Protein backbone atom coordinates (compact mmCIF):
# COMPACT_ATOMS: atom_id res chain seq x y z
CA UNK A 1 0.00 0.00 0.00
CA UNK A 2 3.03 2.33 -0.22
CA UNK A 3 1.48 4.16 -3.19
CA UNK A 4 -1.76 4.99 -1.36
CA UNK A 5 -2.44 8.27 0.45
CA UNK A 6 -2.75 7.19 4.11
CA UNK A 7 -5.76 9.47 4.63
CA UNK A 8 -7.60 7.75 1.79
CA UNK A 9 -6.58 4.33 3.06
CA UNK A 10 -7.79 5.10 6.60
CA UNK A 11 -11.14 6.40 5.31
CA UNK A 12 -11.71 3.44 3.00
CA UNK A 13 -10.82 0.85 5.64
CA UNK A 14 -13.00 2.46 8.32
CA UNK A 15 -16.03 3.32 6.18
CA UNK A 16 -16.12 1.32 2.97
CA UNK A 17 -14.41 -2.07 3.21
CA UNK A 18 -16.23 -2.89 6.46
CA UNK A 19 -19.56 -2.77 4.60
CA UNK A 20 -18.61 -5.93 2.70
CA UNK A 21 -18.91 -7.88 5.96
CA UNK A 22 -22.70 -7.77 5.42
CA UNK A 23 -22.52 -9.34 1.94
CA UNK A 24 -22.62 -13.01 0.93
CA UNK A 25 -19.47 -15.11 1.14
CA UNK A 26 -18.70 -14.60 -2.56
CA UNK A 27 -18.59 -10.82 -2.11
CA UNK A 28 -17.30 -10.39 1.43
CA UNK A 29 -14.28 -8.55 2.84
CA UNK A 30 -11.93 -11.21 1.48
CA UNK A 31 -13.31 -10.57 -2.00
CA UNK A 32 -12.84 -6.81 -1.90
CA UNK A 33 -9.37 -7.02 -0.37
CA UNK A 34 -8.35 -9.53 -3.07
CA UNK A 35 -9.79 -7.20 -5.70
CA UNK A 36 -7.72 -4.33 -4.30
CA UNK A 37 -4.59 -6.48 -4.27
CA UNK A 38 -5.15 -7.67 -7.84
CA UNK A 39 -5.88 -4.14 -9.04
CA UNK A 40 -2.75 -2.64 -7.54
CA UNK A 41 -0.61 -5.44 -8.94
CA UNK A 42 -2.04 -4.92 -12.44
CA UNK A 43 -1.68 -1.15 -12.13
CA UNK A 44 2.11 -1.49 -11.88
CA UNK A 45 2.20 -1.97 -15.65
CA UNK A 46 0.32 1.24 -16.53
CA UNK A 47 0.68 5.03 -16.05
CA UNK A 48 -2.23 5.36 -13.63
CA UNK A 49 -3.01 6.99 -10.29
CA UNK A 50 -2.76 4.27 -7.63
CA UNK A 51 -5.09 6.16 -5.30
CA UNK A 52 -7.79 6.05 -7.98
CA UNK A 53 -7.15 2.34 -8.59
CA UNK A 54 -7.49 1.69 -4.86
CA UNK A 55 -10.76 3.61 -4.50
CA UNK A 56 -12.31 1.97 -7.58
CA UNK A 57 -11.55 -1.51 -6.26
CA UNK A 58 -12.91 -0.64 -2.82
CA UNK A 59 -16.26 0.62 -4.18
CA UNK A 60 -16.77 -1.81 -7.07
CA UNK A 61 -19.41 -4.07 -5.42
CA UNK A 62 -20.77 -1.69 -2.82
CA UNK A 63 -24.16 -1.48 -4.53
CA UNK A 64 -24.98 -5.19 -4.19
CA UNK A 65 -27.64 -4.67 -1.48
CA UNK A 66 -29.55 -2.48 -3.94
CA UNK A 67 -29.85 -5.29 -6.49
CA UNK A 68 -27.35 -7.63 -8.10
CA UNK A 69 -28.56 -7.06 -11.66
CA UNK A 70 -27.44 -3.43 -11.70
CA UNK A 71 -25.08 -3.47 -8.74
CA UNK A 72 -22.32 -1.90 -10.83
CA UNK A 73 -24.49 1.15 -11.51
CA UNK A 74 -25.53 1.39 -7.87
CA UNK A 75 -21.90 1.12 -6.79
CA UNK A 76 -20.93 3.92 -9.18
CA UNK A 77 -23.72 6.11 -7.81
CA UNK A 78 -22.52 5.52 -4.23
CA UNK A 79 -19.03 6.61 -5.19
CA UNK A 80 -20.32 9.73 -6.97
CA UNK A 81 -22.40 10.66 -3.92
CA UNK A 82 -19.50 10.33 -1.48
CA UNK A 83 -18.49 13.96 -0.85
CA UNK A 84 -15.42 12.82 1.04
CA UNK A 85 -13.81 12.00 -2.31
CA UNK A 86 -13.70 15.73 -3.13
CA UNK A 87 -10.99 16.13 -0.49
CA UNK A 88 -8.58 14.08 -2.60
CA UNK A 89 -9.82 14.02 -6.19
CA UNK A 90 -11.08 16.42 -8.83
CA UNK A 91 -14.60 16.13 -10.23
CA UNK A 92 -13.15 14.72 -13.45
CA UNK A 93 -11.19 12.06 -11.54
CA UNK A 94 -14.27 11.07 -9.56
CA UNK A 95 -16.22 10.74 -12.80
CA UNK A 96 -13.53 8.45 -14.25
CA UNK A 97 -13.57 6.32 -11.08
CA UNK A 98 -17.37 6.02 -11.12
CA UNK A 99 -17.32 5.03 -14.80
CA UNK A 100 -14.71 2.36 -14.03
CA UNK A 101 -16.87 0.95 -11.23
CA UNK A 102 -19.88 0.87 -13.56
CA UNK A 103 -17.82 -0.74 -16.33
CA UNK A 104 -16.33 -3.56 -14.23
CA UNK A 105 -19.14 -6.08 -14.65
CA UNK A 106 -18.14 -9.11 -16.75
CA UNK A 107 -21.54 -9.37 -18.44
CA UNK A 108 -21.40 -5.80 -19.78
CA UNK A 109 -21.62 -5.76 -23.57
CA UNK A 110 -19.27 -2.80 -24.02
CA UNK A 111 -15.58 -2.14 -23.48
CA UNK A 112 -14.64 -0.26 -20.28
CA UNK A 113 -14.22 3.43 -20.99
CA UNK A 114 -10.76 3.79 -19.46
CA UNK A 115 -7.72 1.82 -18.36
CA UNK A 116 -9.13 2.05 -14.82
CA UNK A 117 -12.26 0.17 -15.88
CA UNK A 118 -10.18 -2.50 -17.58
CA UNK A 119 -8.03 -2.96 -14.48
CA UNK A 120 -10.95 -3.47 -12.09
CA UNK A 121 -12.84 -5.65 -14.60
CA UNK A 122 -9.89 -8.03 -14.87
CA UNK A 123 -8.97 -7.81 -11.18
CA UNK A 124 -12.52 -8.67 -10.12
CA UNK A 125 -12.49 -11.92 -12.08
CA UNK A 126 -9.52 -13.18 -10.01
CA UNK A 127 -9.01 -15.88 -12.62
CA UNK A 128 -7.84 -19.27 -11.42
CA UNK A 129 -9.84 -22.44 -10.99
CA UNK A 130 -9.73 -22.68 -7.20
CA UNK A 131 -10.84 -19.12 -6.47
CA UNK A 132 -13.50 -19.05 -9.21
CA UNK A 133 -14.97 -22.43 -8.28
CA UNK A 134 -15.15 -21.58 -4.59
CA UNK A 135 -16.84 -18.23 -5.26
CA UNK A 136 -19.35 -19.94 -7.57
CA UNK A 137 -20.25 -22.39 -4.81
CA UNK A 138 -20.61 -19.59 -2.26
CA UNK A 139 -22.79 -17.57 -4.60
CA UNK A 140 -25.00 -20.55 -5.44
CA UNK A 141 -25.50 -21.47 -1.78
CA UNK A 142 -26.42 -17.89 -0.91
CA UNK A 143 -28.82 -17.33 -3.78
CA UNK A 144 -30.37 -20.78 -4.32
CA UNK A 145 -30.78 -22.13 -0.78
CA UNK A 146 -33.40 -24.71 -1.76
CA UNK A 147 -31.21 -26.43 -4.34
CA UNK A 148 -29.89 -29.90 -3.67
CA UNK A 149 -26.13 -30.44 -3.88
CA UNK A 150 -26.61 -32.02 -7.30
CA UNK A 151 -28.59 -29.03 -8.54
CA UNK A 152 -25.91 -26.66 -7.23
CA UNK A 153 -23.19 -28.65 -8.97
CA UNK A 154 -24.78 -28.61 -12.40
CA UNK A 155 -25.83 -24.98 -12.11
CA UNK A 156 -22.23 -24.04 -11.31
CA UNK A 157 -20.78 -26.15 -14.13
CA UNK A 158 -23.15 -24.58 -16.68
CA UNK A 159 -22.42 -21.09 -15.37
CA UNK A 160 -18.67 -21.63 -15.60
CA UNK A 161 -18.99 -22.97 -19.14
CA UNK A 162 -21.17 -20.01 -20.10
CA UNK A 163 -18.75 -17.47 -18.63
CA UNK A 164 -15.29 -19.02 -18.86
CA UNK A 165 -15.57 -21.61 -21.64
CA UNK A 166 -14.05 -21.13 -25.11
CA UNK A 167 -17.25 -19.43 -26.29
CA UNK A 168 -17.96 -17.76 -22.93
CA UNK A 169 -18.94 -14.15 -22.50
CA UNK A 170 -15.96 -13.20 -20.33
CA UNK A 171 -13.48 -10.77 -21.89
CA UNK A 172 -10.07 -10.16 -20.34
CA UNK A 173 -9.23 -6.62 -21.37
CA UNK A 174 -5.56 -6.46 -20.44
CA UNK A 175 -4.70 -9.97 -21.65
CA UNK A 176 -2.18 -10.50 -18.85
CA UNK A 177 -0.16 -13.70 -18.64
CA UNK A 178 -1.69 -14.31 -15.20
CA UNK A 179 -5.22 -14.17 -16.60
CA UNK A 180 -4.37 -16.31 -19.63
CA UNK A 181 -2.97 -19.01 -17.35
CA UNK A 182 -5.97 -18.80 -15.01
CA UNK A 183 -8.50 -18.98 -17.83
CA UNK A 184 -6.76 -21.95 -19.41
CA UNK A 185 -6.74 -23.72 -16.04
CA UNK A 186 -10.51 -23.28 -15.74
CA UNK A 187 -11.09 -24.49 -19.29
CA UNK A 188 -8.96 -27.57 -18.70
CA UNK A 189 -10.93 -28.36 -15.56
CA UNK A 190 -14.24 -27.98 -17.42
CA UNK A 191 -13.18 -30.94 -19.56
CA UNK A 192 -12.93 -33.12 -16.41
CA UNK A 193 -16.43 -33.17 -14.91
CA UNK A 194 -15.67 -35.99 -12.48
CA UNK A 195 -12.64 -34.12 -11.22
CA UNK A 196 -14.82 -31.05 -10.72
CA UNK A 197 -17.37 -33.18 -8.87
CA UNK A 198 -14.66 -34.39 -6.46
CA UNK A 199 -13.56 -30.79 -5.89
CA UNK A 200 -17.18 -29.72 -5.44
CA UNK A 201 -17.89 -32.43 -2.86
CA UNK A 202 -14.88 -31.31 -0.83
CA UNK A 203 -15.64 -27.59 -1.04
CA UNK A 204 -19.38 -27.89 -0.43
CA UNK A 205 -18.68 -29.90 2.71
CA UNK A 206 -16.39 -27.14 3.94
CA UNK A 207 -19.08 -24.53 3.26
CA UNK A 208 -21.82 -26.64 4.90
CA UNK A 209 -19.76 -27.06 8.06
CA UNK A 210 -19.18 -23.34 8.52
HUMO-V464595 format. One record per pair of residues at least 24 apart in sequence whose C-alpha atoms are under 6 Angstrom apart, sorted by the first residue. I is the first residue (numbers start at 1). J is the second residue. Records with the same first field share a line. If there is no record, write none. Layout:
# HUMO-V464595
I: J ; J
This chain:
# HUMO-V464595
4: 51
25: 138
26: 135 ; 138 ; 139
35: 123 ; 124
38: 123
39: 119 ; 120 ; 123
56: 97 ; 101
60: 101
72: 102
73: 102
76: 101 ; 102
106: 170
118: 173
122: 172
127: 179 ; 182
128: 182
129: 186
